[in-house]
Each structure stands twice: as C-alpha cells, then as structure tokens.
Amino acid sequence: MSALQKLQEKIEQWKVDHEALKAENAHLRAELSNVSGSQSEKDAQIEALRRELEEKDAEIEKIIAQVESLLA
C-alpha cells in the first residue's frame, strides 16, 4: 500500500471520526436539554461541550492541514 493511499485512508478515518464526534455532540446537547437542574448549570455544560467540539474541530483541521502539506 502506498504512502498516499495510507494518508488518504487516515484522512477518511479522521473525517468519519469527526462526523461521529459531531453526532455525539448533538446527542449530548439533546440529552442536556432534557436534564433537570438550574439554567446556569445547563448553560455551563453546553458551553463546555461547545468548547470541546471547537477544540476537536481545530485539532482535526490541523491534522488535515498537515496531511495536505505532506501530499503537496
């Protein structure tokens, strides 16, 4: 298997993982809206999930950029 094929497979896997993280995040947001508790606690949890998603998105974008630079 060539290096290019390996890199393409990794990129595809990262994309799948990214979509899975987004789906999990959507599920957690839906779950969060059903949780009882004070509004400030809910807001804090939602913000933490948003930050986590942004961090994961940034990490994936960084990896993709690195792979793309290797392919160039």
PQR file of N, CA, C, O and H, with PARSE charges and radii, in Angstrom:
ATOM      1  N   MET A   1       0.861  -1.179   0.000 -0.4000 1.5000
ATOM      2  CA  MET A   1       0.000   0.000   0.000 -0.0000 2.0000
ATOM      3  C   MET A   1       0.901   1.234   0.000  0.5500 1.7000
ATOM      4  O   MET A   1       1.821   1.331   0.812 -0.5500 1.4000
ATOM      5  N   SER A   2       0.646   2.151  -0.885 -0.4000 1.5000
ATOM      6  CA  SER A   2       1.492   3.330  -0.995 -0.0000 2.0000
ATOM      7  C   SER A   2       1.226   4.301   0.148  0.5500 1.7000
ATOM      8  O   SER A   2       0.196   4.243   0.819 -0.5500 1.4000
ATOM      9  H   SER A   2      -0.101   2.072  -1.544  0.4000 1.0000
ATOM     10  N   ALA A   3       2.168   5.174   0.340 -0.4000 1.5000
ATOM     11  CA  ALA A   3       2.042   6.178   1.388 -0.0000 2.0000
ATOM     12  C   ALA A   3       0.838   7.074   1.131  0.5500 1.7000
ATOM     13  O   ALA A   3       0.136   7.472   2.060 -0.5500 1.4000
ATOM     14  H   ALA A   3       3.004   5.221  -0.206  0.4000 1.0000
ATOM     15  N   LEU A   4       0.609   7.386  -0.134 -0.4000 1.5000
ATOM     16  CA  LEU A   4      -0.533   8.230  -0.488 -0.0000 2.0000
ATOM     17  C   LEU A   4      -1.845   7.551  -0.114  0.5500 1.7000
ATOM     18  O   LEU A   4      -2.755   8.191   0.413 -0.5500 1.4000
ATOM     19  H   LEU A   4       1.179   7.063  -0.890  0.4000 1.0000
ATOM     20  N   GLN A   5      -1.938   6.257  -0.388 -0.4000 1.5000
ATOM     21  CA  GLN A   5      -3.153   5.524  -0.043 -0.0000 2.0000
ATOM     22  C   GLN A   5      -3.357   5.495   1.469  0.5500 1.7000
ATOM     23  O   GLN A   5      -4.476   5.657   1.958 -0.5500 1.4000
ATOM     24  H   GLN A   5      -1.199   5.737  -0.816  0.4000 1.0000
ATOM     25  N   LYS A   6      -2.259   5.286   2.207 -0.4000 1.5000
ATOM     26  CA  LYS A   6      -2.344   5.263   3.670 -0.0000 2.0000
ATOM     27  C   LYS A   6      -2.826   6.619   4.192  0.5500 1.7000
ATOM     28  O   LYS A   6      -3.681   6.690   5.075 -0.5500 1.4000
ATOM     29  H   LYS A   6      -1.351   5.154   1.810  0.4000 1.0000
ATOM     30  N   LEU A   7      -2.266   7.683   3.633 -0.4000 1.5000
ATOM     31  CA  LEU A   7      -2.665   9.022   4.060 -0.0000 2.0000
ATOM     32  C   LEU A   7      -4.130   9.290   3.728  0.5500 1.7000
ATOM     33  O   LEU A   7      -4.860   9.873   4.530 -0.5500 1.4000
ATOM     34  H   LEU A   7      -1.572   7.625   2.916  0.4000 1.0000
ATOM     35  N   GLN A   8      -4.550   8.863   2.551 -0.4000 1.5000
ATOM     36  CA  GLN A   8      -5.945   9.059   2.166 -0.0000 2.0000
ATOM     37  C   GLN A   8      -6.879   8.280   3.086  0.5500 1.7000
ATOM     38  O   GLN A   8      -7.947   8.774   3.447 -0.5500 1.4000
ATOM     39  H   GLN A   8      -3.957   8.389   1.899  0.4000 1.0000
ATOM     40  N   GLU A   9      -6.486   7.073   3.467 -0.4000 1.5000
ATOM     41  CA  GLU A   9      -7.301   6.287   4.394 -0.0000 2.0000
ATOM     42  C   GLU A   9      -7.383   6.964   5.757  0.5500 1.7000
ATOM     43  O   GLU A   9      -8.445   7.004   6.378 -0.5500 1.4000
ATOM     44  H   GLU A   9      -5.618   6.671   3.173  0.4000 1.0000
ATOM     45  N   LYS A  10      -6.254   7.494   6.214 -0.4000 1.5000
ATOM     46  CA  LYS A  10      -6.248   8.201   7.501 -0.0000 2.0000
ATOM     47  C   LYS A  10      -7.144   9.439   7.448  0.5500 1.7000
ATOM     48  O   LYS A  10      -7.892   9.711   8.388 -0.5500 1.4000
ATOM     49  H   LYS A  10      -5.391   7.461   5.710  0.4000 1.0000
ATOM     50  N   ILE A  11      -7.066  10.180   6.355 -0.4000 1.5000
ATOM     51  CA  ILE A  11      -7.911  11.365   6.200 -0.0000 2.0000
ATOM     52  C   ILE A  11      -9.378  10.966   6.244  0.5500 1.7000
ATOM     53  O   ILE A  11     -10.184  11.608   6.918 -0.5500 1.4000
ATOM     54  H   ILE A  11      -6.459   9.959   5.592  0.4000 1.0000
ATOM     55  N   GLU A  12      -9.721   9.904   5.525 -0.4000 1.5000
ATOM     56  CA  GLU A  12     -11.113   9.436   5.525 -0.0000 2.0000
ATOM     57  C   GLU A  12     -11.540   9.008   6.922  0.5500 1.7000
ATOM     58  O   GLU A  12     -12.665   9.283   7.341 -0.5500 1.4000
ATOM     59  H   GLU A  12      -9.066   9.382   4.978  0.4000 1.0000
ATOM     60  N   GLN A  13     -10.650   8.338   7.641 -0.4000 1.5000
ATOM     61  CA  GLN A  13     -10.989   7.911   9.002 -0.0000 2.0000
ATOM     62  C   GLN A  13     -11.178   9.125   9.905  0.5500 1.7000
ATOM     63  O   GLN A  13     -12.086   9.143  10.736 -0.5500 1.4000
ATOM     64  H   GLN A  13      -9.737   8.115   7.300  0.4000 1.0000
ATOM     65  N   TRP A  14     -10.333  10.134   9.752 -0.4000 1.5000
ATOM     66  CA  TRP A  14     -10.477  11.347  10.556 -0.0000 2.0000
ATOM     67  C   TRP A  14     -11.805  12.038  10.259  0.5500 1.7000
ATOM     68  O   TRP A  14     -12.467  12.557  11.157 -0.5500 1.4000
ATOM     69  H   TRP A  14      -9.594  10.120   9.078  0.4000 1.0000
ATOM     70  N   LYS A  15     -12.177  12.034   8.990 -0.4000 1.5000
ATOM     71  CA  LYS A  15     -13.468  12.635   8.634 -0.0000 2.0000
ATOM     72  C   LYS A  15     -14.614  11.871   9.286  0.5500 1.7000
ATOM     73  O   LYS A  15     -15.548  12.471   9.817 -0.5500 1.4000
ATOM     74  H   LYS A  15     -11.639  11.612   8.260  0.4000 1.0000
ATOM     75  N   VAL A  16     -14.535  10.541   9.243 -0.4000 1.5000
ATOM     76  CA  VAL A  16     -15.568   9.713   9.877 -0.0000 2.0000
ATOM     77  C   VAL A  16     -15.595   9.978  11.379  0.5500 1.7000
ATOM     78  O   VAL A  16     -16.664  10.134  11.968 -0.5500 1.4000
ATOM     79  H   VAL A  16     -13.776  10.053   8.812  0.4000 1.0000
ATOM     80  N   ASP A  17     -14.420  10.029  11.991 -0.4000 1.5000
ATOM     81  CA  ASP A  17     -14.341  10.306  13.434 -0.0000 2.0000
ATOM     82  C   ASP A  17     -14.917  11.679  13.756  0.5500 1.7000
ATOM     83  O   ASP A  17     -15.612  11.854  14.757 -0.5500 1.4000
ATOM     84  H   ASP A  17     -13.552   9.902  11.513  0.4000 1.0000
ATOM     85  N   HIS A  18     -14.621  12.643  12.901 -0.4000 1.5000
ATOM     86  CA  HIS A  18     -15.126  14.000  13.101 -0.0000 2.0000
ATOM     87  C   HIS A  18     -16.652  14.012  13.053  0.5500 1.7000
ATOM     88  O   HIS A  18     -17.301  14.632  13.895 -0.5500 1.4000
ATOM     89  H   HIS A  18     -14.056  12.501  12.088  0.4000 1.0000
ATOM     90  N   GLU A  19     -17.215  13.330  12.072 -0.4000 1.5000
ATOM     91  CA  GLU A  19     -18.674  13.256  11.963 -0.0000 2.0000
ATOM     92  C   GLU A  19     -19.270  12.535  13.175  0.5500 1.7000
ATOM     93  O   GLU A  19     -20.328  12.916  13.674 -0.5500 1.4000
ATOM     94  H   GLU A  19     -16.688  12.826  11.388  0.4000 1.0000
ATOM     95  N   ALA A  20     -18.588  11.503  13.635 -0.4000 1.5000
ATOM     96  CA  ALA A  20     -19.063  10.776  14.817 -0.0000 2.0000
ATOM     97  C   ALA A  20     -19.044  11.683  16.045  0.5500 1.7000
ATOM     98  O   ALA A  20     -19.961  11.644  16.866 -0.5500 1.4000
ATOM     99  H   ALA A  20     -17.728  11.193  13.229  0.4000 1.0000
ATOM    100  N   LEU A  21     -18.003  12.493  16.166 -0.4000 1.5000
ATOM    101  CA  LEU A  21     -17.926  13.437  17.284 -0.0000 2.0000
ATOM    102  C   LEU A  21     -19.045  14.473  17.204  0.5500 1.7000
ATOM    103  O   LEU A  21     -19.640  14.841  18.217 -0.5500 1.4000
ATOM    104  H   LEU A  21     -17.258  12.525  15.499  0.4000 1.0000
ATOM    105  N   LYS A  22     -19.319  14.936  15.990 -0.4000 1.5000
ATOM    106  CA  LYS A  22     -20.400  15.909  15.838 -0.0000 2.0000
ATOM    107  C   LYS A  22     -21.742  15.271  16.185  0.5500 1.7000
ATOM    108  O   LYS A  22     -22.580  15.907  16.825 -0.5500 1.4000
ATOM    109  H   LYS A  22     -18.836  14.637  15.167  0.4000 1.0000
ATOM    110  N   ALA A  23     -21.953  14.033  15.774 -0.4000 1.5000
ATOM    111  CA  ALA A  23     -23.199  13.340  16.096 -0.0000 2.0000
ATOM    112  C   ALA A  23     -23.316  13.108  17.600  0.5500 1.7000
ATOM    113  O   ALA A  23     -24.385  13.279  18.185 -0.5500 1.4000
ATOM    114  H   ALA A  23     -21.272  13.517  15.255  0.4000 1.0000
ATOM    115  N   GLU A  24     -22.206  12.717  18.212 -0.4000 1.5000
ATOM    116  CA  GLU A  24     -22.207  12.512  19.665 -0.0000 2.0000
ATOM    117  C   GLU A  24     -22.496  13.827  20.381  0.5500 1.7000
ATOM    118  O   GLU A  24     -23.245  13.859  21.358 -0.5500 1.4000
ATOM    119  H   GLU A  24     -21.337  12.577  17.736  0.4000 1.0000
ATOM    120  N   ASN A  25     -21.907  14.894  19.897 -0.4000 1.5000
ATOM    121  CA  ASN A  25     -22.138  16.201  20.492 -0.0000 2.0000
ATOM    122  C   ASN A  25     -23.609  16.591  20.370  0.5500 1.7000
ATOM    123  O   ASN A  25     -24.194  17.101  21.326 -0.5500 1.4000
ATOM    124  H   ASN A  25     -21.299  14.868  19.104  0.4000 1.0000
ATOM    125  N   ALA A  26     -24.210  16.358  19.209 -0.4000 1.5000
ATOM    126  CA  ALA A  26     -25.634  16.661  19.021 -0.0000 2.0000
ATOM    127  C   ALA A  26     -26.485  15.836  19.980  0.5500 1.7000
ATOM    128  O   ALA A  26     -27.454  16.331  20.555 -0.5500 1.4000
ATOM    129  H   ALA A  26     -23.736  15.944  18.433  0.4000 1.0000
ATOM    130  N   HIS A  27     -26.107  14.574  20.141 -0.4000 1.5000
ATOM    131  CA  HIS A  27     -26.836  13.707  21.073 -0.0000 2.0000
ATOM    132  C   HIS A  27     -26.703  14.224  22.502  0.5500 1.7000
ATOM    133  O   HIS A  27     -27.679  14.264  23.251 -0.5500 1.4000
ATOM    134  H   HIS A  27     -25.320  14.172  19.673  0.4000 1.0000
ATOM    135  N   LEU A  28     -25.482  14.619  22.873 -0.4000 1.5000
ATOM    136  CA  LEU A  28     -25.261  15.144  24.222 -0.0000 2.0000
ATOM    137  C   LEU A  28     -26.022  16.450  24.447  0.5500 1.7000
ATOM    138  O   LEU A  28     -26.534  16.697  25.539 -0.5500 1.4000
ATOM    139  H   LEU A  28     -24.689  14.586  22.264  0.4000 1.0000
ATOM    140  N   ARG A  29     -26.092  17.273  23.419 -0.4000 1.5000
ATOM    141  CA  ARG A  29     -26.860  18.511  23.545 -0.0000 2.0000
ATOM    142  C   ARG A  29     -28.337  18.208  23.757  0.5500 1.7000
ATOM    143  O   ARG A  29     -28.992  18.847  24.580 -0.5500 1.4000
ATOM    144  H   ARG A  29     -25.676  17.072  22.532  0.4000 1.0000
ATOM    145  N   ALA A  30     -28.862  17.231  23.014 -0.4000 1.5000
ATOM    146  CA  ALA A  30     -30.261  16.853  23.178 -0.0000 2.0000
ATOM    147  C   ALA A  30     -30.496  16.285  24.574  0.5500 1.7000
ATOM    148  O   ALA A  30     -31.490  16.601  25.227 -0.5500 1.4000
ATOM    149  H   ALA A  30     -28.329  16.712  22.345  0.4000 1.0000
ATOM    150  N   GLU A  31     -29.579  15.455  25.013 -0.4000 1.5000
ATOM    151  CA  GLU A  31     -29.673  14.888  26.353 -0.0000 2.0000
ATOM    152  C   GLU A  31     -29.620  15.991  27.406  0.5500 1.7000
ATOM    153  O   GLU A  31     -30.362  15.981  28.388 -0.5500 1.4000
ATOM    154  H   GLU A  31     -28.772  15.198  24.482  0.4000 1.0000
ATOM    155  N   LEU A  32     -28.735  16.925  27.173 -0.4000 1.5000
ATOM    156  CA  LEU A  32     -28.561  18.019  28.117 -0.0000 2.0000
ATOM    157  C   LEU A  32     -29.839  18.836  28.271  0.5500 1.7000
ATOM    158  O   LEU A  32     -30.161  19.285  29.371 -0.5500 1.4000
ATOM    159  H   LEU A  32     -28.132  16.934  26.375  0.4000 1.0000
ATOM    160  N   SER A  33     -30.557  19.028  27.187 -0.4000 1.5000
ATOM    161  CA  SER A  33     -31.780  19.824  27.255 -0.0000 2.0000
ATOM    162  C   SER A  33     -32.860  19.122  28.070  0.5500 1.7000
ATOM    163  O   SER A  33     -33.771  19.771  28.583 -0.5500 1.4000
ATOM    164  H   SER A  33     -30.296  18.663  26.293  0.4000 1.0000
ATOM    165  N   ASN A  34     -32.762  17.788  28.194 -0.4000 1.5000
ATOM    166  CA  ASN A  34     -33.737  17.039  28.967 -0.0000 2.0000
ATOM    167  C   ASN A  34     -33.359  16.880  30.444  0.5500 1.7000
ATOM    168  O   ASN A  34     -34.153  16.408  31.258 -0.5500 1.4000
ATOM    169  H   ASN A  34     -32.021  17.260  27.778  0.4000 1.0000
ATOM    170  N   VAL A  35     -32.159  17.275  30.760 -0.4000 1.5000
ATOM    171  CA  VAL A  35     -31.690  17.129  32.137 -0.0000 2.0000
ATOM    172  C   VAL A  35     -32.309  18.229  33.000  0.5500 1.7000
ATOM    173  O   VAL A  35     -32.359  19.400  32.625 -0.5500 1.4000
ATOM    174  H   VAL A  35     -31.514  17.658  30.099  0.4000 1.0000
ATOM    175  N   SER A  36     -32.777  17.799  34.169 -0.4000 1.5000
ATOM    176  CA  SER A  36     -33.311  18.813  35.081 -0.0000 2.0000
ATOM    177  C   SER A  36     -32.159  19.499  35.812  0.5500 1.7000
ATOM    178  O   SER A  36     -31.058  18.956  35.910 -0.5500 1.4000
ATOM    179  H   SER A  36     -32.736  16.847  34.474  0.4000 1.0000
ATOM    180  N   GLY A  37     -32.415  20.641  36.298 -0.4000 1.5000
ATOM    181  CA  GLY A  37     -31.391  21.393  37.010 -0.0000 2.0000
ATOM    182  C   GLY A  37     -31.533  22.858  36.699  0.5500 1.7000
ATOM    183  O   GLY A  37     -32.410  23.269  35.939 -0.5500 1.4000
ATOM    184  H   GLY A  37     -33.309  21.082  36.218  0.4000 1.0000
ATOM    185  N   SER A  38     -30.693  23.611  37.272 -0.4000 1.5000
ATOM    186  CA  SER A  38     -30.779  25.054  37.078 -0.0000 2.0000
ATOM    187  C   SER A  38     -30.282  25.446  35.689  0.5500 1.7000
ATOM    188  O   SER A  38     -29.466  24.747  35.088 -0.5500 1.4000
ATOM    189  H   SER A  38     -29.981  23.278  37.889  0.4000 1.0000
ATOM    190  N   GLN A  39     -30.773  26.547  35.201 -0.4000 1.5000
ATOM    191  CA  GLN A  39     -30.413  27.022  33.858 -0.0000 2.0000
ATOM    192  C   GLN A  39     -28.928  27.341  33.775  0.5500 1.7000
ATOM    193  O   GLN A  39     -28.307  27.106  32.738 -0.5500 1.4000
ATOM    194  H   GLN A  39     -31.436  27.115  35.689  0.4000 1.0000
ATOM    195  N   SER A  40     -28.353  27.863  34.831 -0.4000 1.5000
ATOM    196  CA  SER A  40     -26.930  28.206  34.785 -0.0000 2.0000
ATOM    197  C   SER A  40     -26.057  26.959  34.676  0.5500 1.7000
ATOM    198  O   SER A  40     -25.020  26.987  34.014 -0.5500 1.4000
ATOM    199  H   SER A  40     -28.857  28.054  35.673  0.4000 1.0000
ATOM    200  N   GLU A  41     -26.464  25.874  35.312 -0.4000 1.5000
ATOM    201  CA  GLU A  41     -25.723  24.627  35.181 -0.0000 2.0000
ATOM    202  C   GLU A  41     -25.806  24.107  33.752  0.5500 1.7000
ATOM    203  O   GLU A  41     -24.813  23.645  33.192 -0.5500 1.4000
ATOM    204  H   GLU A  41     -27.307  25.850  35.850  0.4000 1.0000
ATOM    205  N   LYS A  42     -26.988  24.187  33.171 -0.4000 1.5000
ATOM    206  CA  LYS A  42     -27.161  23.745  31.782 -0.0000 2.0000
ATOM    207  C   LYS A  42     -26.310  24.595  30.848  0.5500 1.7000
ATOM    208  O   LYS A  42     -25.648  24.073  29.952 -0.5500 1.4000
ATOM    209  H   LYS A  42     -27.795  24.563  33.626  0.4000 1.0000
ATOM    210  N   ASP A  43     -26.331  25.895  31.059 -0.4000 1.5000
ATOM    211  CA  ASP A  43     -25.545  26.786  30.204 -0.0000 2.0000
ATOM    212  C   ASP A  43     -24.056  26.466  30.308  0.5500 1.7000
ATOM    213  O   ASP A  43     -23.344  26.483  29.303 -0.5500 1.4000
ATOM    214  H   ASP A  43     -26.869  26.320  31.787  0.4000 1.0000
ATOM    215  N   ALA A  44     -23.590  26.178  31.505 -0.4000 1.5000
ATOM    216  CA  ALA A  44     -22.175  25.854  31.702 -0.0000 2.0000
ATOM    217  C   ALA A  44     -21.822  24.552  30.985  0.5500 1.7000
ATOM    218  O   ALA A  44     -20.758  24.456  30.374 -0.5500 1.4000
ATOM    219  H   ALA A  44     -24.168  26.165  32.320  0.4000 1.0000
ATOM    220  N   GLN A  45     -22.686  23.566  31.048 -0.4000 1.5000
ATOM    221  CA  GLN A  45     -22.430  22.300  30.381 -0.0000 2.0000
ATOM    222  C   GLN A  45     -22.446  22.466  28.863  0.5500 1.7000
ATOM    223  O   GLN A  45     -21.597  21.908  28.168 -0.5500 1.4000
ATOM    224  H   GLN A  45     -23.551  23.644  31.544  0.4000 1.0000
ATOM    225  N   ILE A  46     -23.397  23.223  28.353 -0.4000 1.5000
ATOM    226  CA  ILE A  46     -23.466  23.467  26.909 -0.0000 2.0000
ATOM    227  C   ILE A  46     -22.202  24.172  26.437  0.5500 1.7000
ATOM    228  O   ILE A  46     -21.632  23.807  25.409 -0.5500 1.4000
ATOM    229  H   ILE A  46     -24.087  23.677  28.918  0.4000 1.0000
ATOM    230  N   GLU A  47     -21.769  25.167  27.174 -0.4000 1.5000
ATOM    231  CA  GLU A  47     -20.560  25.903  26.795 -0.0000 2.0000
ATOM    232  C   GLU A  47     -19.339  24.990  26.819  0.5500 1.7000
ATOM    233  O   GLU A  47     -18.477  25.082  25.946 -0.5500 1.4000
ATOM    234  H   GLU A  47     -22.232  25.464  28.009  0.4000 1.0000
ATOM    235  N   ALA A  48     -19.264  24.111  27.811 -0.4000 1.5000
ATOM    236  CA  ALA A  48     -18.143  23.163  27.874 -0.0000 2.0000
ATOM    237  C   ALA A  48     -18.157  22.241  26.668  0.5500 1.7000
ATOM    238  O   ALA A  48     -17.104  21.947  26.103 -0.5500 1.4000
ATOM    239  H   ALA A  48     -19.964  24.036  28.521  0.4000 1.0000
ATOM    240  N   LEU A  49     -19.337  21.780  26.264 -0.4000 1.5000
ATOM    241  CA  LEU A  49     -19.448  20.918  25.091 -0.0000 2.0000
ATOM    242  C   LEU A  49     -19.070  21.672  23.818  0.5500 1.7000
ATOM    243  O   LEU A  49     -18.426  21.116  22.929 -0.5500 1.4000
ATOM    244  H   LEU A  49     -20.193  22.019  26.723  0.4000 1.0000
ATOM    245  N   ARG A  50     -19.469  22.921  23.738 -0.4000 1.5000
ATOM    246  CA  ARG A  50     -19.108  23.728  22.564 -0.0000 2.0000
ATOM    247  C   ARG A  50     -17.600  23.920  22.474  0.5500 1.7000
ATOM    248  O   ARG A  50     -17.007  23.801  21.401 -0.5500 1.4000
ATOM    249  H   ARG A  50     -19.992  23.372  24.461  0.4000 1.0000
ATOM    250  N   ARG A  51     -16.991  24.218  23.616 -0.4000 1.5000
ATOM    251  CA  ARG A  51     -15.535  24.385  23.634 -0.0000 2.0000
ATOM    252  C   ARG A  51     -14.841  23.087  23.232  0.5500 1.7000
ATOM    253  O   ARG A  51     -13.875  23.096  22.468 -0.5500 1.4000
ATOM    254  H   ARG A  51     -17.472  24.315  24.487  0.4000 1.0000
ATOM    255  N   GLU A  52     -15.343  21.982  23.752 -0.4000 1.5000
ATOM    256  CA  GLU A  52     -14.756  20.682  23.419 -0.0000 2.0000
ATOM    257  C   GLU A  52     -14.879  20.407  21.925  0.5500 1.7000
ATOM    258  O   GLU A  52     -13.924  19.951  21.296 -0.5500 1.4000
ATOM    259  H   GLU A  52     -16.127  21.975  24.372  0.4000 1.0000
ATOM    260  N   LEU A  53     -16.045  20.683  21.359 -0.4000 1.5000
ATOM    261  CA  LEU A  53     -16.245  20.470  19.927 -0.0000 2.0000
ATOM    262  C   LEU A  53     -15.323  21.381  19.112  0.5500 1.7000
ATOM    263  O   LEU A  53     -14.740  20.945  18.119 -0.5500 1.4000
ATOM    264  H   LEU A  53     -16.820  21.054  21.870  0.4000 1.0000
ATOM    265  N   GLU A  54     -15.192  22.626  19.524 -0.4000 1.5000
ATOM    266  CA  GLU A  54     -14.306  23.555  18.817 -0.0000 2.0000
ATOM    267  C   GLU A  54     -12.863  23.070  18.882  0.5500 1.7000
ATOM    268  O   GLU A  54     -12.127  23.163  17.899 -0.5500 1.4000
ATOM    269  H   GLU A  54     -15.666  22.980  20.331  0.4000 1.0000
ATOM    270  N   GLU A  55     -12.459  22.552  20.042 -0.4000 1.5000
ATOM    271  CA  GLU A  55     -11.105  22.038  20.179 -0.0000 2.0000
ATOM    272  C   GLU A  55     -10.892  20.828  19.269  0.5500 1.7000
ATOM    273  O   GLU A  55      -9.858  20.707  18.612 -0.5500 1.4000
ATOM    274  H   GLU A  55     -13.057  22.476  20.840  0.4000 1.0000
ATOM    275  N   LYS A  56     -11.880  19.936  19.238 -0.4000 1.5000
ATOM    276  CA  LYS A  56     -11.768  18.749  18.386 -0.0000 2.0000
ATOM    277  C   LYS A  56     -11.753  19.159  16.915  0.5500 1.7000
ATOM    278  O   LYS A  56     -10.970  18.622  16.131 -0.5500 1.4000
ATOM    279  H   LYS A  56     -12.720  20.033  19.772  0.4000 1.0000
ATOM    280  N   ASP A  57     -12.606  20.102  16.537 -0.4000 1.5000
ATOM    281  CA  ASP A  57     -12.620  20.593  15.152 -0.0000 2.0000
ATOM    282  C   ASP A  57     -11.269  21.194  14.778  0.5500 1.7000
ATOM    283  O   ASP A  57     -10.743  20.934  13.696 -0.5500 1.4000
ATOM    284  H   ASP A  57     -13.242  20.539  17.173  0.4000 1.0000
ATOM    285  N   ALA A  58     -10.712  22.002  15.683 -0.4000 1.5000
ATOM    286  CA  ALA A  58      -9.419  22.636  15.421 -0.0000 2.0000
ATOM    287  C   ALA A  58      -8.326  21.586  15.294  0.5500 1.7000
ATOM    288  O   ALA A  58      -7.448  21.693  14.437 -0.5500 1.4000
ATOM    289  H   ALA A  58     -11.140  22.214  16.562  0.4000 1.0000
ATOM    290  N   GLU A  59      -8.383  20.574  16.147 -0.4000 1.5000
ATOM    291  CA  GLU A  59      -7.386  19.507  16.106 -0.0000 2.0000
ATOM    292  C   GLU A  59      -7.472  18.745  14.782  0.5500 1.7000
ATOM    293  O   GLU A  59      -6.450  18.447  14.164 -0.5500 1.4000
ATOM    294  H   GLU A  59      -9.096  20.487  16.842  0.4000 1.0000
ATOM    295  N   ILE A  60      -8.672  18.438  14.360 -0.4000 1.5000
ATOM    296  CA  ILE A  60      -8.861  17.705  13.104 -0.0000 2.0000
ATOM    297  C   ILE A  60      -8.414  18.566  11.922  0.5500 1.7000
ATOM    298  O   ILE A  60      -7.757  18.067  11.008 -0.5500 1.4000
ATOM    299  H   ILE A  60      -9.503  18.679  14.862  0.4000 1.0000
ATOM    300  N   GLU A  61      -8.763  19.844  11.931 -0.4000 1.5000
ATOM    301  CA  GLU A  61      -8.344  20.738  10.850 -0.0000 2.0000
ATOM    302  C   GLU A  61      -6.823  20.839  10.786  0.5500 1.7000
ATOM    303  O   GLU A  61      -6.243  20.883   9.702 -0.5500 1.4000
ATOM    304  H   GLU A  61      -9.297  20.249  12.673  0.4000 1.0000
ATOM    305  N   LYS A  62      -6.187  20.876  11.947 -0.4000 1.5000
ATOM    306  CA  LYS A  62      -4.726  20.951  11.992 -0.0000 2.0000
ATOM    307  C   LYS A  62      -4.120  19.683  11.385  0.5500 1.7000
ATOM    308  O   LYS A  62      -3.166  19.758  10.611 -0.5500 1.4000
ATOM    309  H   LYS A  62      -6.659  20.840  12.828  0.4000 1.0000
ATOM    310  N   ILE A  63      -4.666  18.538  11.733 -0.4000 1.5000
ATOM    311  CA  ILE A  63      -4.155  17.266  11.210 -0.0000 2.0000
ATOM    312  C   ILE A  63      -4.360  17.201   9.707  0.5500 1.7000
ATOM    313  O   ILE A  63      -3.464  16.783   8.973 -0.5500 1.4000
ATOM    314  H   ILE A  63      -5.442  18.478  12.362  0.4000 1.0000
ATOM    315  N   ILE A  64      -5.528  17.609   9.246 -0.4000 1.5000
ATOM    316  CA  ILE A  64      -5.808  17.590   7.806 -0.0000 2.0000
ATOM    317  C   ILE A  64      -4.847  18.526   7.075  0.5500 1.7000
ATOM    318  O   ILE A  64      -4.338  18.182   6.008 -0.5500 1.4000
ATOM    319  H   ILE A  64      -6.256  17.949   9.841  0.4000 1.0000
ATOM    320  N   ALA A  65      -4.598  19.696   7.638 -0.4000 1.5000
ATOM    321  CA  ALA A  65      -3.657  20.635   7.016 -0.0000 2.0000
ATOM    322  C   ALA A  65      -2.259  20.039   6.937  0.5500 1.7000
ATOM    323  O   ALA A  65      -1.560  20.207   5.938 -0.5500 1.4000
ATOM    324  H   ALA A  65      -5.011  19.976   8.505  0.4000 1.0000
ATOM    325  N   GLN A  66      -1.857  19.343   7.992 -0.4000 1.5000
ATOM    326  CA  GLN A  66      -0.545  18.714   7.985 -0.0000 2.0000
ATOM    327  C   GLN A  66      -0.468  17.630   6.917  0.5500 1.7000
ATOM    328  O   GLN A  66       0.530  17.527   6.203 -0.5500 1.4000
ATOM    329  H   GLN A  66      -2.425  19.207   8.804  0.4000 1.0000
ATOM    330  N   VAL A  67      -1.510  16.828   6.808 -0.4000 1.5000
ATOM    331  CA  VAL A  67      -1.539  15.764   5.800 -0.0000 2.0000
ATOM    332  C   VAL A  67      -1.524  16.374   4.409  0.5500 1.7000
ATOM    333  O   VAL A  67      -0.806  15.895   3.530 -0.5500 1.4000
ATOM    334  H   VAL A  67      -2.320  16.911   7.388  0.4000 1.0000
ATOM    335  N   GLU A  68      -2.306  17.425   4.199 -0.4000 1.5000
ATOM    336  CA  GLU A  68      -2.343  18.076   2.898 -0.0000 2.0000
ATOM    337  C   GLU A  68      -0.986  18.642   2.526  0.5500 1.7000
ATOM    338  O   GLU A  68      -0.575  18.584   1.367 -0.5500 1.4000
ATOM    339  H   GLU A  68      -2.889  17.814   4.912  0.4000 1.0000
ATOM    340  N   SER A  69      -0.284  19.195   3.524 -0.4000 1.5000
ATOM    341  CA  SER A  69       1.045  19.735   3.233 -0.0000 2.0000
ATOM    342  C   SER A  69       2.021  18.616   2.875  0.5500 1.7000
ATOM    343  O   SER A  69       2.940  18.815   2.081 -0.5500 1.4000
ATOM    344  H   SER A  69      -0.618  19.242   4.466  0.4000 1.0000
ATOM    345  N   LEU A  70       1.815  17.446   3.463 -0.4000 1.5000
ATOM    346  CA  LEU A  70       2.664  16.311   3.110 -0.0000 2.0000
ATOM    347  C   LEU A  70       2.381  15.831   1.685  0.5500 1.7000
ATOM    348  O   LEU A  70       3.281  15.373   0.981 -0.5500 1.4000
ATOM    349  H   LEU A  70       1.068  17.285   4.108  0.4000 1.0000
ATOM    350  N   LEU A  71       1.132  15.942   1.280 -0.4000 1.5000
ATOM    351  CA  LEU A  71       0.754  15.495  -0.051 -0.0000 2.0000
ATOM    352  C   LEU A  71       1.175  16.476  -1.150  0.5500 1.7000
ATOM    353  O   LEU A  71       1.277  16.109  -2.320 -0.5500 1.4000
ATOM    354  H   LEU A  71       0.401  16.314   1.852  0.4000 1.0000
ATOM    355  N   ALA A  72       1.415  17.718  -0.753 -0.4000 1.5000
ATOM    356  CA  ALA A  72       1.743  18.760  -1.741 -0.0000 2.0000
ATOM    357  C   ALA A  72       3.178  18.605  -2.242  0.5500 1.7000
ATOM    358  O   ALA A  72       3.629  19.390  -3.076 -0.5500 1.4000
ATOM    359  H   ALA A  72       1.332  18.016   0.198  0.4000 1.0000
TER
END
